[in-house]
Amino acid sequence: MAVVRDLRVLLRLKGFRRLLAVRVLSQGADGVYQVALATYVVFSPEKQASAAAIASAMAVLLLPYSLIGPFAGVLLDRWRRRQVFLYGNLLRALLASVTAVLMVASVPDWLFYVSALCVTAVNRFVLAGLSAALPRVVDAERLVIANSLSPTAGTLAATAGGGLAFVVRLVVADSDAAVVLLAAALYLCGALASLRMAAELLGPDRALVRPRIASALAGTARDLVAGVRHLLAPARRGAAWALAAMTLMRFCYGALLVLLLMLCRYALTSGPDEGLALLGLALGVSGAGFFAAAVITPWAAGRLGAGHWMAVCAGIAAVLVPALGLPFATAPLLAAAFVLGLTTQSSKIATDTIVQSSVDDAFRGRIFSVYDVLFNVAFVGAAAVAALMLPPDGRSVPLVATVAAVYGAVAVAMARFDDQ
């Protein structure tokens, strides 16, 4: 098979293998850390979490990054990306350790959220840098398959990290702090893995690097305007449309995630531990959807085009999300989790490929940082909408119908644009 042949070629590329190792370790640590936060905020027996509380937590953790994100893009186009992975993961290991101490010390919630916010902020630099660096280690011919394998491997690593966190908390130690320390250890491993790559391998080119932070920040507004103009140029309209579509699909994913959290906590289980186990199963099934997306997308995008494949994915979600979600029963919801994993990851692979193929290397860091900002704003907005629409047990027909309508609109828009 062509896909298997391309995978073998990619894995023989030393630079790609080493960048992939950094991604897997970094995102595996993210999965562990995020599950620890979720269990601490939502599934702790002493906490009675509501949709509003979940939305507030997401806002505290993600919205402030909207101020940091644009600076991340500018700096990623100037700093050595290898160094971002090294120092970023070292800093996250330290900050995650601080989070664990705060959990044990029973400090006020705001102090805990500040610590978690710092980890999340650094995470944006690392993830945007990983996407911006990928074309430096893969030729253009195999960029689609690389975008299938690399981000999907990272997502699967995050899912596996989340599963490991569930195992540690439920079997080894009933302590969210212990799980956070495990995340800190994995962040440290990610930092060490980045040392296997040369400092200049991942770019940007030496002529574009400005070591002085002050000079880089001073030109932020000008550079961001240049990046947006670069993205909105007629030759790159496809990238702009793909980013808009992916943002809306991220909104849908966020709303359904809050619904799933509430159902697992209250409607479908009898207690926090049972709810945590069901959530872990749902995330595992969704991870299987991510894997399926990595296998299917290169073939589907090659035959249909990346834009048309996104339209198909959104259309599938528009039909199957209400069909599987409205019964509010365990088995159909697990099937819906697989569908969402498949369609969301497939669309992300397609979007990454469109953006990377359309955007010049000198602009990739800031464009992918804007990409991350859009993701976070959409996710927090979805949580806010879910908080307004969800009843205490999470059963909301209007929310499921709204999400299906958004998916349908994305499908129609992407199909019409790609036909032009």
C-alpha positions in Angstrom: 0.0 0.0 0.0 1.2 3.5 -0.8 0.4 4.8 2.7 2.5 2.0 4.3 5.3 2.7 1.9 5.3 6.4 2.8 5.2 5.7 6.5 8.3 3.5 6.1 10.0 6.3 4.3 9.1 8.9 6.9 10.3 6.7 9.8 13.6 6.3 8.0 14.1 10.1 8.2 16.2 10.8 11.3 15.0 14.3 11.7 11.3 13.3 11.4 11.7 10.4 13.9 13.4 12.7 16.5 10.8 15.5 16.1 8.1 12.8 16.4 9.6 11.6 19.7 9.5 15.1 21.1 5.8 15.4 20.1 4.9 12.0 21.6 6.5 12.7 24.9 5.3 16.3 25.1 1.7 15.5 24.2 1.7 12.3 26.3 2.6 14.5 29.3 -0.2 16.9 28.3 -2.7 14.1 28.4 -1.6 13.1 31.9 -1.7 16.7 33.1 -5.1 17.5 31.6 -6.7 14.4 33.1 -5.3 15.3 36.5 -6.8 18.7 36.2 -10.2 17.3 35.0 -10.4 14.8 37.9 -9.4 17.5 40.4 -12.0 20.0 39.1 -14.8 17.7 38.0 -14.5 14.3 39.7 -13.2 15.1 43.2 -15.9 13.8 45.6 -15.8 17.0 47.7 -16.6 19.1 44.6 -20.0 19.4 43.0 -19.0 20.5 39.6 -21.5 22.2 37.2 -21.4 23.1 33.6 -20.8 26.7 34.7 -17.9 25.6 36.9 -16.3 23.7 34.0 -16.8 26.7 31.7 -15.2 29.0 34.3 -12.2 26.6 34.6 -11.7 26.5 30.8 -11.9 30.3 30.6 -9.3 30.8 33.4 -7.0 28.3 31.7 -7.4 29.2 28.0 -8.7 32.7 27.5 -5.6 34.5 28.8 -3.6 32.7 26.2 -5.4 34.8 23.6 -3.1 37.6 24.8 0.0 35.4 24.8 -0.6 33.6 21.5 0.2 36.4 19.0 3.6 36.9 20.8 4.2 33.2 20.6 3.9 33.3 16.8 6.3 36.2 16.4 8.9 34.6 18.7 8.6 31.2 17.0 9.5 32.9 13.8 12.7 34.2 15.5 13.7 31.7 18.2 15.3 28.3 17.3 12.4 25.9 17.5 14.6 23.2 18.9 15.4 25.5 21.8 11.7 26.2 22.3 11.1 22.5 22.8 14.1 22.1 25.2 13.4 25.1 27.5 9.6 24.9 27.1 9.5 21.3 28.4 11.9 22.0 31.2 9.8 24.9 32.3 6.6 22.8 32.1 8.2 20.1 34.2 9.0 22.7 36.9 5.5 24.3 36.8 3.8 21.0 36.9 5.7 20.1 40.0 4.5 23.4 41.5 0.9 22.4 40.6 1.3 19.1 42.5 2.5 20.9 45.6 -0.5 23.3 45.4 -2.9 20.4 45.2 -1.5 18.8 48.3 -1.4 22.1 50.2 -5.1 22.8 49.6 -4.5 26.4 48.5 -7.3 28.7 47.2 -8.6 27.7 43.7 -7.3 30.9 42.1 -3.7 30.0 42.9 -4.1 26.5 41.5 -5.5 28.0 38.3 -2.6 30.4 37.9 -0.2 27.5 38.1 -2.2 25.5 35.6 -2.5 28.5 33.3 1.3 28.9 33.2 1.7 25.3 32.0 -1.0 25.8 29.4 0.7 29.0 28.2 4.0 27.3 27.6 2.2 24.5 25.9 1.1 26.8 23.1 4.7 27.6 22.2 5.5 23.9 22.0 2.5 22.8 20.0 2.7 25.7 17.5 6.4 25.0 17.1 5.9 21.3 16.4 3.6 22.1 13.5 5.8 24.9 12.2 8.9 22.7 12.3 7.4 19.7 10.4 8.1 20.9 6.9 11.8 21.3 7.8 12.2 17.5 8.2 9.7 16.2 5.5 9.7 16.9 1.8 6.6 18.5 0.2 5.5 15.3 -1.5 5.0 13.5 1.8 3.6 16.4 3.8 0.0 15.0 3.9 1.1 11.6 5.2 3.4 13.4 7.7 0.5 15.5 8.9 -1.5 12.3 9.3 1.2 10.5 11.3 2.7 13.2 13.4 -0.2 15.2 14.9 -2.2 12.0 15.1 0.6 10.2 17.0 0.7 13.2 19.3 -3.1 13.0 19.9 -2.8 9.3 20.5 0.0 9.9 22.9 -2.2 12.4 24.7 -5.0 9.9 24.8 -2.6 7.2 26.1 -1.3 9.7 28.7 -4.8 10.3 29.8 -5.4 6.6 30.1 -2.2 6.2 32.1 -3.4 9.0 34.4 -6.7 7.1 34.9 -4.8 4.0 35.8 -2.4 5.7 38.2 -5.3 7.5 40.0 -7.7 4.5 40.1 -5.2 1.7 40.7 -1.9 2.9 41.9 -2.5 6.1 43.9 -5.8 7.9 44.5 -4.0 11.3 44.3 -4.2 13.9 41.6 -0.9 15.3 42.8 0.9 12.0 42.0 -0.6 12.1 38.5 0.7 15.6 38.0 4.2 14.6 39.1 4.1 11.8 36.4 3.3 14.5 33.9 6.3 16.5 35.1 8.5 13.5 34.6 7.3 13.1 31.0 7.9 16.8 30.2 11.4 16.3 31.4 11.8 13.4 29.0 10.5 15.5 26.2 13.1 18.2 26.9 15.9 15.6 26.9 14.6 14.1 23.6 14.9 17.5 21.9 18.7 17.5 22.5 19.0 14.7 19.9 18.4 17.3 17.2 20.8 20.0 16.1 19.8 23.5 17.3 19.5 24.8 13.7 17.7 21.8 12.2 14.1 23.0 12.7 14.6 26.7 11.7 13.7 29.4 11.2 16.6 30.4 8.9 19.4 32.3 10.5 18.7 35.5 8.6 15.2 35.6 10.2 16.4 35.0 13.8 16.5 38.0 16.1 17.9 36.8 19.5 16.9 40.0 21.4 13.4 39.4 22.9 12.7 43.2 23.2 13.3 43.8 19.5 11.0 40.9 18.6 8.2 42.0 20.9 8.5 45.6 19.6 7.6 44.5 16.1 4.7 42.2 17.1 1.9 44.3 15.8 3.6 44.9 12.5 4.5 41.2 12.1 1.0 40.0 12.9 -0.5 42.3 10.4 1.9 41.0 7.8 1.0 37.4 8.8 -2.7 38.0 8.5 -2.2 39.7 5.1 -0.1 36.8 4.0 -2.9 34.4 5.0 -5.7 36.4 3.4 -3.9 36.8 0.1 -6.0 35.3 -2.8 -3.4 32.5 -3.3 -4.0 31.4 0.3 -7.8 31.7 0.6 -8.0 28.0 1.0 -6.0 28.1 4.2 -8.2 30.9 5.6 -11.4 28.9 4.9 -9.9 25.8 6.4 -8.9 27.6 9.6 -12.4 29.1 9.9 -14.0 25.7 9.3 -11.7 24.0 11.8 -12.5 26.7 14.4 -16.2 26.0 14.1 -15.6 22.2 14.4 -13.5 22.9 17.5 -16.5 24.8 18.9 -18.7 21.7 18.4 -16.1 19.4 19.9 -15.8 21.6 23.0 -19.6 21.8 23.6 -19.9 18.1 23.3 -17.0 17.5 25.6 -18.7 19.5 28.4 -21.9 17.6 27.7 -19.9 14.3 28.0 -18.3 15.4 31.3 -21.7 16.2 32.8 -23.2 13.0 31.6 -20.3 10.9 33.0 -20.4 12.8 36.3 -24.2 12.7 36.9 -26.5 11.1 34.4 -24.9 7.8 33.4 -23.1 6.8 36.5 -23.7 6.5 40.3 -20.5 8.2 41.6 -17.3 10.1 40.8 -15.1 7.0 40.4 -17.6 5.3 38.1 -17.9 8.5 36.1 -14.2 8.8 35.8 -13.9 5.3 34.5 -16.6 5.9 31.9 -14.9 9.2 30.8 -11.6 7.2 30.4 -13.4 4.6 28.2 -15.0 7.4 26.1 -11.6 9.1 25.6 -10.1 5.7 24.6 -12.8 5.1 22.0 -12.2 8.7 20.7 -8.5 7.9 20.5 -9.4 4.9 18.2 -11.2 7.4 16.0 -8.0 9.5 15.9 -6.0 6.4 14.7 -8.6 5.6 12.1 -8.3 9.2 10.8 -4.6 8.8 10.4 -5.1 5.7 8.2 -8.1 7.1 6.2 -7.2 10.7 5.6 -4.2 10.4 3.3 -6.2 8.3 0.9 -9.5 10.3 1.2 -7.7 13.7 0.9 -5.8 12.4 -2.0 -8.9 11.4 -3.9 -11.3 14.1 -2.8 -9.0 17.0 -2.0 -8.3 18.2 1.5 -11.2 20.8 1.5 -13.8 18.3 0.2 -12.6 15.7 2.8 -13.3 18.3 5.5 -16.8 18.9 4.1 -17.4 15.1 4.1 -16.2 14.9 7.8 -18.5 17.7 8.9 -21.4 16.2 7.0 -20.9 12.8 8.8 -20.8 14.5 12.1 -23.9 16.5 11.3 -25.9 13.3 10.7 -24.4 10.9 13.3 -24.0 13.3 16.3 -27.8 13.7 16.9 -28.5 10.1 15.8 -26.1 8.7 18.4 -26.2 11.5 21.0 -29.9 12.1 21.5 -30.6 8.8 23.3 -28.2 9.9 26.0 -27.3 6.3 26.6 -23.8 4.9 27.2 -23.4 2.7 24.1 -24.5 5.3 21.5 -22.4 8.0 23.2 -19.3 5.8 23.0 -20.1 5.3 19.2 -20.4 9.1 19.0 -17.0 9.5 20.7 -15.5 7.4 17.9 -17.2 9.4 15.2 -16.0 12.7 16.7 -12.5 11.4 17.1 -12.5 10.3 13.4 -14.0 13.5 11.9 -12.3 16.0 14.1 -8.8 14.5 13.7 -9.4 14.0 9.9 -10.3 17.7 9.6 -7.3 18.8 11.6 -4.9 16.8 9.4 -6.5 18.3 6.3 -6.3 21.8 7.8 -2.7 21.4 8.8 -1.8 20.3 5.4 -3.6 23.1 3.6 -2.0 25.7 5.9 1.5 24.3 5.7 1.3 24.0 1.9 0.0 27.5 1.5 2.0 29.5 4.1 5.7 30.5 3.6 8.1 29.2 6.2 8.8 32.7 7.5 5.2 33.0 8.5 4.3 29.5 9.8 5.1 30.2 13.5 2.7 33.1 13.8 0.0 31.5 11.6 0.0 28.4 13.7 -0.1 30.5 16.9 -3.2 32.3 15.5 -4.6 28.8 14.8 -4.1 27.9 18.4 -5.7 31.1 19.6 -8.8 30.4 17.5 -8.9 26.9 18.9 -8.9 28.2 22.5 -11.4 30.9 22.0 -13.8 28.5 20.2 -13.3 25.9 23.0 -14.1 28.4 25.7 -17.0 29.9 23.8 -18.4 26.4 23.4 -18.1 25.8 27.1 -19.9 29.0 27.9 -22.7 28.1 25.5 -22.9 24.6 27.0 -23.1 26.2 30.5 -26.1 28.2 29.4 -27.9 25.3 27.7 -27.1 22.3 29.8 -29.3 21.1 32.7 -27.6 19.8 35.9 -27.5 16.2 34.5 -26.2 17.1 31.1 -29.1 15.9 29.0 -29.8 18.7 26.5 -31.5 18.2 23.2 -31.1 21.8 22.1 -27.3 21.7 22.5 -27.0 18.5 20.4 -29.3 20.0 17.7 -27.2 23.3 17.7 -24.0 21.4 17.3 -25.4 19.3 14.4 -26.6 22.5 12.7 -23.1 24.0 13.0 -21.5 20.9 11.5 -24.0 21.0 8.7 -23.2 24.6 7.9 -19.5 23.8 7.8 -20.1 20.9 5.4 -22.1 23.1 3.0 -19.6 26.0 3.2 -16.5 23.9 2.6 -18.1 22.0 -0.3 -19.2 25.2 -2.0 -15.8 26.8 -1.6 -13.8 23.9 -2.8 -16.0 23.7 -5.9 -15.1 27.2 -6.8 
